[in-house]
Amino acid sequence: MKVDPKFAVRWSFEHALPRNLVRVAAKRGDLQARLFFAAERHETAALADIFAEVQASGPMVPTRLGYITADHAAVREVLSSNDVRTGFPLNTETRTGRLLDWAKIDFLHPLRPPSLLATEPPDHTRYRKLVTRVFTARAVEALRTQVQQIADDLLDDLEGRPEVDLAQDYCAKLPVIVISQILGVPAQDHDYVLKLGTGAAPSLDFGLSWRATQDVEAALQEFDAWLDQHIERLRSSPGSDLMSQLVAVRDEQGALNDIELKSTAGLVLAAGFETTVNLMGNAIALFEDNPAELRRLREEPQLWPNAVDEVLRIDPPVLLTGRSTLRDSEIAGARTRPNQLITAVLAGANRDPKVFVDPDTFDVARENARDHLSFSAGRHFCLGAALARMEAEVGLRSLYERYPGLRLLSGRERRTTRVLRGFEHLPAKIGAAQRSSNSLSATPV
């Protein structure tokens, strides 16, 4: 079998070498490396212990790989700092840099420019401004009735089935349909987009196997090709959706070029459902394990919005994010040099005992649940935060009102991704449907 030399270079430098370095560091007790393997093995208790250990070691903890922080204030400072950037710029003046430049991919990747996740001002500001208006709190609230109808239709489809997989049959479908309608994706493509997004999700991880990297790159290439076709369809037959507007947009610096358009639209599409898929699945698992909290929501349904934020706090859809330092600087009290990696552990910051009382307890009435950092902070704060909150509130509340006897079965299974945390499978018996003409689920609280 012929091996693509460019792929071999990419895999070696982006996955094989980093994984071996992390393995050596983990054997020496390095906190950053231990976190990597605990996340890979989905060891929830071990992760919580590492969060606490990092916090006990200080706000910014030096490691063999750079710095790691699980301190709420330090994480916020890192995410908001002008002395860091996302990703590491490629230095083509070095032999390694030239090799990696030769081997670079020619299709979209969420961690490569011009992705919103991998750019900084002024380009980041320009791309983000074009889509921000669709995700304001007012614009999202206007979608509530539409989201409610989608949830109701999906719940209708579940009725009468002896067993369902809530991760696949409900949590995945609701946000995919919503964001697809926002972006003008035809109904016949919804399942295909979900398949491609799921296949590309590990692209946020490093240390993947050869086969996993091949699968991820294949999904990214296929998604790239589908976006080309979708954009051409909208050019010839534009609608009132966001992507049609992006295709036609002109800003003060001129039109988006094709790669900028594809990258921005593709990221909004994929990120628009990935966060909510994981959020809803994590919530269902938490309610199964904490039935008293679900009973409280039945008694006090006005707590649903806060409950969503508490889910985001205690089991966030994104475990961590990374930043690289731009210059000699001081960040959260630590002296940093250029091109050092800072791992900001969002899930750890969400359990900082200096901010959250009894942080390992799931409490749907927690007064400051919304102080979590699960949507990041600063210029890279999640564009779709308001949409994710509303979708989860409507989707979860509707699920439990329609099927009050719902219970999970054995066999729940976490996704294989590390940065993204969610469930691949949530087998359940949903029981008999309960319908009420005066259901509160369609009414904002």
N, C-alpha and C positions, 0 to 999 in steps of 0.2 A: 504493500500500500504506500503510495507516494505521499510524503509529508510536505505540507506547505511551509517553506522556510520562514516566511513572515509570521505565520501563526506560531511556529515553534519559538521564535524570538519573543513574541508577545507573551505567550504562556510562561516562558522561562522567567522573564523579568517581572511580570505582573502577578504571577501566581506561585510558581515553583520556588523561586528564590525567596520571596517574602514568607512563604509558609515555612521553609526550612529555618529562616532567621527567627521566626516566632517560636518554632518548636524548641530551638536551643535556648531562647530567652525564657520560655515557660519552665524548662527544667531547672533554671536558676532562680525561679520564683518571681520573675518579672510580672507585675500586676497587669500590664497591658496585654501581654501574651497569654496569661491565665484567663483573662476576660475573653479573648478570642476563642479559646478552646471550650470554655464553659458555654458560650453562645452557640458554638457549633454543635455541642451535645445537648443543647436545650435544657441545661441544668438550672432551672429557675431558682432553686434554693442556693446553689453555688454562686449564681450571679448576684443575688441579694447580699451574700457574704462578701463578695469581692467589692460591691458598691460600698459597703460599710468599711471595708479595709482601706479602700482608696480615700474615703472621707476622713478616716482617722489619721491618714498619713499627711494630710494637709490639703489646701485648696488646689495646688498644682503640683503633681507628684512626678519627679523625673524618673524616666525609665530608659531601658536600652534602646527604645524606639522613638523617644522624644519626651512628651509629657502626656499625662492622663489626668483628667479631672472629673469628679462626680459631685463637686461642690456647686450648689445652686447658683450662688453669686458669681463664682468663677466661670461656670459654663455660660452664664448669660453674658459676662464680660468678653469671653472668647468669641462668642457668636456675634457680638456687636462691635468688635474691635476693627479698626481700620489698619491694624498692623498684621492682619492675617488675610489669607485668601483660601478659596476652595481649590483643592488639587495642587499639584506640583507642576510648574511650567517646565517644558522640555528644553534643556540646554543643548542646542545643536553644536556648540563649540567643543563638546567632549565627544570621545569616540562612542561611548555608550549612548549619548543623546542622538548622535547621527544614526546609529543602528536602529534605535527605537523610532526615529522619524521615518526611516526607510520602511519599517515594518508596520507603521500605523494603519489603522482600519480606514476604509473609505465609505463607511456607513455610520448612521447615527449611534451615539452611545451617551447615556445620561450623565456620565462623568467626564465627557469631553466637550470642549467648546464647539458650537455656540449654545450648548445646553444651559438653561437657567441655573442648573446646579453647579456649573463649572465656569461661569463667567462672573466678572466683577464690573462695577461701573467704569466707563459710561455705558458699555453695551448691555450689561445686566439691567440697568435702569430703563433703557430704551425698550428692550424686549418685554420687561415686566409691565411697563406702563400700558402696553397694547392690550393686555388681557385682564388687568386689575379690575376694571369696571364691572366685569361679569361676575366677580366673586366678592363684591361688597356685601355687607350684612343686609342692606335693603334689597339688592338684586337676588340674593339667596332666599330671603324670606318670600319673595314673589314666586319662587319655585316650589314652595311647600305643598300646595295643593297637587301639583304635578307629581312630586315625589310620593305623596300619600297614595295617589292612584296607582302608581307603579308598584308600591309595596302591597296594596290591596290585591292587585292582579296576581302578583307572585304568590301571595298567601292563598289565594283561591286555587292556584295550581297545586299547592301542597295538600289540599284537603282530601281526606279519605285514604291517603297513602299510609301503609302500616309502619313504614320507616323512611326517614329522609336523611340526607346529608346536608345539614344547615349551612356548612361552609360553602359547598358547591351549589346547592339549589336555591339559596336565598342570599347569604352574605355577599357572594361574588356577583350575583346577577343584578341586585338593586343598584349599586353605584355604577356598574358598567352601563346599564341602560340610561341612567341619569346623565352621566358625562357624555355619552354618545349622542343623546338628544341635544345637549348644549353645543356639541361640536359637529352636528349634522351627519353623524355616522348612520347609514341606513340600518334598519332592524336586522336585515339578513346578515350583516357583518358583526353583530354584537358578540356572538360566541367566538368568532374568529379573533376579534380584537382581544377578548379575554384570554384566549389561548396564547396569543403572542405576548401579551403583557405578563402573564404568569411565567412563560418561558424565559422572558428577559429579566425578570426580577432579580436573579442572582448576580446580575451585572454590577450591583452595588457592593458585592463582596470581593475580597481578594483571597488567594490561597485555594482556588478551585482546582479540581482535578482536570486532566487533559480532556476527558470526555465531557465533563460539565461545561468547560469553557467552550468547546465546540458547539454544544447545544445552545448555550447562551448567545454566541455570535450568530448562529443560524437563525435564532428567533429575532435578533436585532436586525439582521439583513432582511428578513421577511417583512418585519414591521416597516422598515425603511421603504421597501418596494410597495407595500400596501399604501403608505402615506402618499407616495408619488401618484398612485392611481386615484386616491381619494381627492387629493388637491386638484388634479386635472378634472375630475367630475364636477367639483365645485366651481372651477373656473368657467366651465361651459354651462353649468346650471346652478348658479349661486342661490342660496337660501337666506334666511334671516339669522342663521346660527353664527356662533362665534368664529368658527373656522372660515366660513364664507367671508366674514368681515376681515379676518387676517389676510386672506388671499388678496383682497382688494385694498388693503390699508395703505395709506401714505402718511408718513409722519414727517417731522421737520427735516429729517436727514434722508428722506426718500423711502422708497418701498423696501420692505423686507426682501432680501434675496432668497432664492429657493432653499438654501440650506438653513438659513435662519428661520424661515417660515416652517419648514418641516420639523426642525428641532424644537421650536417653541410649541407648535401644535402637538407634536408627538409627546413631549414631556407633560403638557397639560392633560392630555388624554390618559396616559398611563398613570401618572401620579393622581389623577382625578378619581381613579377607582382603587388603586393599591392601598392607600391609607385607610379608606373606609371599609374595604374588605377585611383587613386585619383588625381594625377597631371593633367592628361588629362581632367577629368571631371571638376575639378576646373577651368581649363583654358577656357573651353567652356562656363561655366557660367560667367566668367569674361568678355569674349569677347561679350557675349550677353548684359551685363550690361554696357560695355564700347565700343560701336561700333566705336568710333573715333580711338581707338587703333587698331582695326582690319583693318580699312581702311588704316591706316598708314602702316601696314604690307603688304597690297596688293601693296602699292606704293613703299615700301622699303623692299622687301622680305629678304634682307640680315640681317634684324633685328630679324629674327625668333629665332636663338639661344639665343639672349639676352632676347627676349620675354618669352622664357621658364623659364629663371632664374628669371625674374620679377614675373611670376606666382608662382614659388617656394618661392619667398620672401613674397609676399603679402597674399597668401593663401596656406601655405605649407601642404603637405600630412600628416605630423606628427606635432601635436600641441606642444608636450612637451616631455621631457625625464627626468628620475630621476637618481640620484646618492646617494649612502650612504657613509658617511665619515669613513675613516679607523682609524684615530688617531686624537689626539689633533693637530690642525694645523691652519693655516691662509689661507683662500681661498678668493680671490677677496676682501681682506680687512676685512673679517669677521672671528672671532675666532670660530672654530668649535670643537665639541667633537666627540668621536667615535660613529658610528651608528646613526648619524643624517641624515635626508632626505633633500636633496637639489633638488628642482624642477626647472629645467632649461627650461624656456618657449621659445622654438625655434621661435614660431610665434611672440612672443613679441620682442625678440632680433632683428628680421627682420624688426621691425618698430621702432627701436631706433632712435629718431630724431638727436642724436649726430653723427650717421653714415649715415642715409638716409634723404635727403631733402624731405620735404612734404611726410612723410612715409606712409600715408594712401591713397595716390594717386597711381593708377595703371598706370605705364608709361613704355611702351615697349622699349623705348630708354634710360632708366635710365642708367647712365654711370657705376654705381657700383652695379648693380643688383646682380652680381655674388658674392657679399660679404655676401649674406645671409648664415644662419647657418642651413638650412633645412636638409642638409645631415649630421648634427652633426659635430664633429671636433675631433682631436686627434686619439687615437688608435681605436675608434669605428666609425670613419668616414665611411659613407655608401659605401660598396664595389661596389654597382651597380650604383653609381652616374653618371658615364659617359654613361652607357647604358640607364638609365632613361631619361637623357637629350636628347640623340639621338633619342630614340623611340618617345618621346613627340614631338620633332621638326618635325620628318618625319610624324608622325601620324596626328598632328594638321595641318601642312601645306598642307598635301595631302587632308585632309578632306575639308578644306576651298577652295582649288583650284578646287576640283572636284564638290563641291556643294556650289557655291558662294551665293546662295539664302537661305542658311540654317538659320533657326530661331527657337529658343526654344519656346515651348508652356507652358502653365500653368501646374503646377503639378511637378516641379522639387522637389526632395526630398533628403535630406541629409541622409547619413548612420547613423545608431544608435550608432556607435562607438564614443568614446571621444578622445582617443589618436590619432587614425587615422581619418583624416578629408577628406571626399570626398562625392560623390553623389551616392545614390542608383538608382535614376531614373532621366533621363534628356529627357523628351518627346520632340520631335522636328519634324518639317516639313523640309525636306532637299531640296525640289525643284528639278529642272531639273539638270541632270549631265552635266558638262562641261568638255570636253576632249580636250587635246592639245598635239600634237605630240612633241612639244618642251617645255613641262612642266618643270619647274625648280625644281619640288619636289624631283626628284631623284638625284639632284646635290648638294653636300655639299657646304655650303657657308662659 
